[in-house]
Amino acid sequence: MSLIADFLLAAGAFATALYCMVLARRLKRFTTLETGMGGAIAVLSAQVDDMTKALERARGSAQTSSVALEDQVRRAEAAAARLDLILASLHDLPQEPEAQDDSVAEDRRLRFVRRRPDRSGLRVAE
């Protein structure tokens, strides 16, 4: 009976050693930097670093653009206030009386000049 138990114990140890060898090979292939998951993880890590840098640059430029836009909005609001003031002051001005003089009206009349076309280059039909 002890011989059978020893044989089963040796078979179990051999199976466990074989299982550990298979797992070690799989783990080695999994962590290989060129072809396995290790390479994919390294590439993804580099891409995350690049994206983080790009995000920081975009955040900085957005902040700069925001400050410039706020400045332009302030200037536009100030210009709009000045235009409102100018428009209000124009309503306070008296209107000029329209000139009803005939000589002034004649000067403003449009004049058309008609010219005859040059017919020297035309041939007479026979």
C-alpha positions in Angstrom: 0.0 0.0 0.0 2.8 2.4 0.8 4.3 1.5 -2.6 1.1 2.6 -4.4 1.0 5.8 -2.3 4.7 6.5 -3.1 3.9 5.9 -6.8 0.9 8.3 -6.7 2.9 10.9 -4.9 5.7 10.7 -7.5 3.2 10.9 -10.3 1.6 14.0 -8.7 5.0 15.7 -8.3 5.8 14.9 -11.9 2.5 16.3 -13.1 3.0 19.4 -11.0 6.5 19.9 -12.4 5.2 19.5 -15.9 2.4 22.0 -15.3 4.9 24.5 -13.9 7.1 24.2 -17.0 4.1 24.9 -19.3 3.1 27.9 -17.2 6.7 29.2 -17.2 6.9 29.0 -21.0 3.5 30.8 -21.4 4.6 33.5 -19.0 7.9 33.9 -20.9 6.0 34.3 -24.2 3.5 36.6 -22.6 6.1 39.0 -21.3 8.4 39.1 -24.4 8.9 42.7 -25.3 9.1 42.3 -29.1 6.2 40.0 -29.9 4.1 39.3 -26.7 1.9 41.3 -24.5 4.9 43.0 -23.0 5.5 44.7 -26.3 1.9 45.7 -26.6 2.0 47.1 -23.1 5.2 49.1 -23.8 3.6 50.5 -27.0 0.4 51.5 -25.2 2.4 53.0 -22.4 4.3 55.2 -24.9 1.1 56.2 -26.5 -0.4 57.2 -23.2 2.6 59.4 -22.5 2.3 61.0 -25.9 -1.4 61.6 -25.4 -0.8 63.1 -21.9 1.8 65.6 -23.4 -0.6 66.5 -26.2 -3.4 67.0 -23.7 -1.3 69.3 -21.7 -0.3 71.3 -24.8 -4.0 71.5 -25.8 -5.0 72.6 -22.4 -2.4 75.4 -22.4 -3.4 76.6 -25.9 -7.1 76.5 -24.9 -6.3 78.6 -21.8 -4.4 81.1 -23.9 -7.3 81.3 -26.4 -9.8 81.7 -23.6 -7.9 84.7 -22.2 -7.6 86.3 -25.7 -11.3 85.7 -26.3 -12.3 87.3 -23.0 -10.1 90.3 -23.9 -11.8 90.6 -27.3 -15.3 90.3 -25.8 -14.4 93.1 -23.3 -13.2 95.4 -26.1 -16.3 94.6 -28.2 -18.6 95.4 -25.3 -16.8 98.7 -24.8 -17.1 99.5 -28.5 -20.8 98.6 -28.5 -21.3 100.9 -25.5 -19.6 103.7 -27.4 -21.6 103.1 -30.5 -24.8 103.2 -28.4 -23.7 106.5 -27.0 -22.9 107.9 -30.5 -26.2 106.7 -31.8 -28.1 108.3 -28.9 -26.2 111.6 -29.5 -27.2 111.5 -33.2 -30.9 111.5 -32.3 -30.4 114.7 -30.3 -29.1 116.6 -33.4 -31.6 118.9 -35.2 -32.5 117.8 -38.8 -31.4 119.9 -41.7 -34.2 121.5 -43.7 -34.4 120.1 -47.2 -33.4 122.6 -50.0 -36.4 123.4 -52.3 -34.5 125.6 -54.6 -35.0 124.8 -58.3 -31.4 125.5 -59.2 -30.2 122.9 -56.7 -32.7 120.4 -57.9 -31.6 120.9 -61.5 -28.0 120.3 -60.5 -29.0 117.0 -59.0 -30.9 115.8 -62.0 -29.1 113.0 -64.0 -28.1 113.8 -67.5 -27.8 111.1 -70.3 -25.8 111.6 -73.4 -26.7 109.5 -76.5 -24.2 108.9 -79.2 -24.8 107.4 -82.6 -22.8 104.3 -83.3 -19.9 104.5 -85.8 -21.2 103.0 -89.1 -18.1 103.6 -91.3 -17.1 99.9 -91.0 -20.4 98.6 -92.3 -21.0 97.4 -95.9 -24.1 98.2 -97.9 -26.1 95.2 -99.0 -26.6 95.1 -102.8 
